[in-house]
């Protein structure tokens, strides 16, 4: 008999099928057992009647423990009150491995502390909440690829090992690379500039690493980032792309993952408001807004998490803050021609106080200007010889951005901390499991 996944049971009403999975929960009521099985695609309630199955099957089911693995045969019945609208009239249960009662599954329905759960992250992933978050993450990633693949961008992956910093040296993981130093990448952006000059529009998508000694809910040391880059593009083009891109992702999740958002008790009302156009706020205006809210912020600094939260609370959708002071942005940012002390850059702050999810801008296209900025930032010029070549051989205005997948998922799911938005989080004090 061919096995059927739980999410497809609705297509087999009236048929006898086989499912393969694990016991999620078990309730007993007299001569009836109500096991709930999960198989990775969903949950289904089974009904085991003592008078309709052999004593061996009834007893085998009754003795199942949480997360025991099983193969179950039964008839699919319509049941509007059940998850998925069906239930399984169980005819046979074949245990593959029964979890010992002497060493029970450690994550029980009772409350557990976050450190307890993170130490058992490999098991915590099986819970309904974590399942919902990672299903949404899957759809976010699928939307990312679909968007760029359908808008003329070419996927060109960039190195994990890099010879120099992209955004300063203080947050790099240094590694031995045979007889020289190398670093785990902070970003693929510099290499993206080379591929954009070759293909016009490109993107890279992979893990990135930041050795920031931060314990906030917005930081991981290892995370995934998607970075598009476009030739013949100015800041306005970058902002338009970021706006359209975010709307595409949110719409995809609203269309495909309503059930998971319900599991998370995530109100969809704020997500429904994610529509173009996004508010566009000059840095000067953002500083003024903070002052009006009674926040003492000095012009020239970068916004911290409380500042970003205060700014975003004034809007019902993501807000784009642009033209930050050059001194708080990366060395490669194009200066504003009218106010050189400002960079042609943008940060997209998610609504509901979730902070920055996108950072990018226009890149410096002048060879002389870039040489000067490398010197000002005390960066090793020999490490950037290839990068400077891009300004010697056919330099054009170009730009792009980076979006952290975990920050985007955290916002869309409405959860508190980035650590739940990635299967196995890495933070300043966690490298296990």
SEMI-527407 format. One line per 8 residues: number of its first residue (from 1); for each residue x, y, z of C-alpha. Coordinates in steps of 0.25 Angstrom, whole numbers, always signed. Example, Ala and Ser with C-alpha at 12.3 -4.5 7.8 and 13.67 -1.06 7.14 Angstrom:
BEGIN
1> +49,-18,+31; +55,-4,+29
END
This chain:
BEGIN
1> +0,+0,+0; +5,+14,-4; +7,+23,+8; +0,+37,+8; +5,+50,+15; -4,+56,+25; -6,+69,+17; -11,+61,+6
9> -21,+52,+14; -33,+61,+9; -31,+56,-5; -34,+42,+0; -47,+42,+8; -53,+29,+8; -41,+22,+5; -31,+13,+13
17> -17,+19,+14; -4,+17,+21; +3,+29,+28; +17,+29,+34; +21,+38,+45; +21,+40,+60; +12,+40,+72; +9,+55,+76
25> -1,+53,+87; -11,+42,+92; -24,+43,+99; -32,+31,+105; -47,+31,+107; -52,+18,+111; -52,+8,+100; -47,+19,+90
33> -33,+24,+88; -30,+37,+81; -16,+38,+76; -11,+50,+69; +0,+47,+59; +10,+56,+52; +18,+53,+39; +25,+67,+37
41> +14,+72,+27; +3,+73,+38; -5,+67,+49; -16,+57,+48; -25,+51,+59; -27,+36,+59; -39,+29,+65; -36,+15,+71
49> -49,+7,+75; -46,-5,+84; -58,-13,+77; -53,-10,+63; -38,-14,+64; -31,-26,+70; -26,-26,+85; -12,-25,+80
57> -14,-13,+72; -22,-6,+83; -11,-9,+93; +0,-5,+84; -7,+8,+82; -10,+10,+97; +5,+8,+100; +11,+18,+90
65> +19,+29,+97; +21,+43,+92; +30,+43,+79; +29,+28,+77; +31,+25,+62; +19,+18,+55; +13,+13,+42; -2,+14,+43
73> -13,+9,+34; -27,+14,+34; -39,+20,+27; -40,+34,+24; -52,+41,+29; -58,+55,+27; -58,+62,+41; -60,+77,+40
81> -56,+79,+54; -42,+72,+52; -29,+79,+47; -29,+78,+32; -44,+74,+32; -41,+59,+33; -39,+49,+43; -33,+34,+42
89> -41,+22,+46; -29,+14,+51; -29,-1,+46; -14,-4,+49; -3,+2,+57; +11,-3,+55; +21,+3,+64; +35,+5,+59
97> +42,+10,+72; +35,+13,+85; +41,+23,+93; +44,+17,+107; +36,+22,+119; +49,+22,+127; +55,+32,+117; +43,+40,+112
105> +43,+50,+102; +49,+62,+109; +39,+73,+104; +26,+71,+110; +14,+80,+109; +18,+87,+122; +25,+100,+122; +40,+100,+119
113> +51,+111,+120; +57,+116,+108; +71,+111,+111; +65,+97,+113; +58,+97,+100; +70,+103,+93; +79,+92,+98; +69,+82,+92
121> +67,+90,+79; +69,+77,+71; +56,+73,+78; +49,+86,+80; +48,+87,+65; +37,+77,+65; +27,+86,+73; +15,+93,+66
129> +21,+107,+68; +35,+104,+63; +29,+96,+51; +20,+108,+47; +32,+118,+48; +41,+109,+40; +30,+107,+29; +28,+122,+28
137> +43,+123,+27; +43,+113,+16; +32,+121,+8; +40,+134,+11; +53,+128,+4; +44,+122,-7; +38,+136,-10; +52,+142,-9
145> +57,+133,-20; +44,+134,-28; +45,+149,-28; +59,+151,-33; +58,+140,-43; +46,+146,-49; +52,+160,-50; +64,+157,-58
153> +74,+155,-47; +85,+144,-48; +89,+136,-36; +104,+137,-34; +109,+132,-21; +120,+139,-14; +132,+133,-5; +130,+130,+10
161> +145,+132,+12; +149,+146,+9; +163,+153,+10; +158,+166,+16; +146,+173,+23; +134,+178,+16; +129,+187,+27; +141,+188,+36
169> +149,+178,+44; +144,+179,+58; +133,+168,+55; +140,+158,+47; +143,+143,+50; +157,+141,+47; +161,+127,+42; +174,+121,+38
177> +175,+119,+23; +187,+111,+21; +199,+121,+22; +191,+133,+23; +179,+140,+30; +165,+139,+24; +151,+143,+30; +137,+138,+30
185> +129,+147,+21; +121,+158,+26; +114,+160,+13; +115,+156,-2; +113,+171,-6; +127,+174,-11; +127,+162,-20; +113,+165,-24
193> +118,+178,-30; +128,+170,-39; +117,+160,-43; +107,+172,-46; +117,+178,-55; +118,+165,-63; +103,+161,-63; +96,+174,-60
201> +87,+169,-49; +91,+159,-39; +88,+153,-25; +95,+144,-16; +89,+137,-4; +96,+130,+7; +101,+129,+21; +108,+142,+27
209> +116,+143,+40; +117,+155,+49; +126,+154,+62; +118,+165,+69; +118,+163,+84; +103,+166,+85; +92,+159,+93; +80,+166,+88
217> +68,+160,+82; +72,+165,+68; +86,+159,+67; +92,+145,+62; +106,+142,+59; +102,+133,+47; +90,+137,+39; +86,+136,+24
225> +85,+148,+15; +80,+151,+1; +88,+162,-6; +83,+168,-20; +92,+177,-28; +89,+185,-40; +98,+192,-50; +93,+206,-55
233> +85,+208,-43; +84,+220,-33; +79,+221,-19; +64,+223,-24; +65,+210,-32; +70,+202,-19; +59,+208,-11; +48,+204,-22
241> +54,+190,-22; +54,+188,-7; +40,+193,-6; +34,+184,-17; +42,+172,-12; +37,+173,+3; +22,+174,-2; +24,+162,-11
249> +29,+154,+1; +18,+158,+11; +8,+155,+0; +13,+141,-2; +13,+138,+13; -1,+143,+14; -6,+135,+2; +1,+122,+6
257> +3,+122,+21; -10,+126,+28; -10,+113,+36; +4,+115,+41; +1,+130,+45; -11,+125,+52; -3,+115,+60; +6,+126,+64
265> -6,+135,+68; +0,+145,+59; -10,+157,+55; -10,+158,+40; -15,+172,+41; -1,+179,+41; +4,+170,+30; -9,+174,+21
273> -4,+188,+22; +9,+185,+16; +6,+192,+2; +14,+202,-7; +17,+213,-5; +26,+212,+7; +28,+225,+15; +42,+231,+11
281> +49,+238,+23; +61,+246,+21; +71,+244,+33; +70,+259,+37; +55,+257,+38; +57,+244,+46; +65,+251,+56; +55,+262,+57
289> +44,+252,+59; +52,+246,+70; +53,+259,+77; +38,+261,+76; +36,+248,+83; +45,+253,+94; +57,+244,+91; +71,+251,+92
297> +78,+247,+80; +90,+255,+74; +91,+257,+59; +102,+249,+53; +100,+236,+60; +94,+223,+56; +81,+219,+61; +80,+208,+72
305> +69,+198,+73; +61,+207,+82; +62,+219,+72; +58,+210,+61; +46,+205,+69; +42,+219,+72; +43,+223,+57; +35,+211,+52
313> +24,+213,+62; +20,+226,+55; +16,+218,+42; +7,+206,+39; +16,+200,+29; +31,+199,+27; +38,+212,+26; +51,+215,+18
321> +61,+224,+25; +71,+230,+15; +83,+239,+14; +90,+235,+27; +103,+242,+31; +115,+236,+23; +123,+234,+36; +113,+223,+41
329> +112,+216,+28; +122,+207,+20; +134,+212,+13; +128,+209,-1; +115,+217,+0; +114,+228,-11; +113,+242,-5; +102,+251,-7
337> +106,+261,-18; +99,+272,-11; +103,+269,+3; +116,+260,+3; +115,+258,+18; +103,+249,+15; +103,+235,+8; +93,+231,-3
345> +88,+220,+6; +75,+214,+12; +71,+205,+23; +57,+199,+23; +51,+198,+37; +40,+188,+38; +27,+192,+45; +23,+189,+59
353> +37,+192,+64; +44,+181,+58; +55,+190,+53; +64,+189,+41; +62,+178,+32; +69,+183,+19; +81,+192,+18; +87,+197,+5
361> +89,+208,-5; +97,+213,-16; +112,+209,-17; +123,+219,-20; +127,+219,-35; +139,+228,-34; +153,+221,-34; +159,+233,-27
369> +148,+235,-17; +149,+220,-13; +164,+220,-11; +162,+232,-2; +151,+225,+6; +160,+212,+7; +171,+221,+13; +162,+228,+22
377> +157,+215,+28; +171,+210,+30; +168,+198,+21; +179,+190,+15; +179,+195,+0; +186,+182,-5; +173,+174,-1; +164,+183,-10
385> +172,+184,-23; +162,+175,-30; +151,+184,-24; +157,+196,-29; +159,+190,-43; +144,+191,-44; +145,+206,-44; +156,+206,-54
393> +149,+197,-65; +136,+202,-69; +131,+208,-56; +116,+211,-55; +106,+216,-44; +102,+203,-37; +95,+199,-24; +88,+188,-16
401> +84,+184,-2; +85,+172,+8; +73,+166,+15; +75,+157,+27; +65,+145,+25; +64,+143,+40; +60,+158,+43; +50,+157,+32
409> +44,+144,+37; +44,+149,+52; +36,+161,+47; +26,+154,+39; +24,+143,+49; +22,+154,+60; +32,+146,+70; +41,+152,+80
417> +55,+147,+77; +63,+144,+64; +67,+131,+71; +54,+124,+67; +55,+128,+52; +67,+119,+49; +67,+104,+51; +80,+104,+60
425> +83,+118,+65; +97,+123,+67; +99,+134,+77; +110,+140,+86; +108,+129,+96; +102,+118,+88; +109,+108,+79; +101,+96,+83
433> +95,+87,+77
END
